[in-house]
């Protein structure tokens, strides 16, 4: 967990293929604290970390059984913003919009806003209009 946090805190300068691969691998760790920290670190590495593999790992993390891992993935999507605006990311965020936990609904709204025009589909607009309060 601490290694992931440190790598994330180093920021974009450490976004090498090896670091990104290690963090992606850590999103599958048995320890939920490691998984959460890995997600957050990927978000802090910037555009270089927005690879197809990293986005897939973060999408999987939004479905994790642990609340903190889901939060870490949601935060990472907010930080990766437009670079991560794929159909799969938008679908994962739309799923978070339907979550019972208000934190996920709020985070999904913020992340969709950060994704910009790429996320401005009719489905997203309808979900935002009908969002639970």
Beta strands, then each sheet from edge to edge (+ up, - down):
end
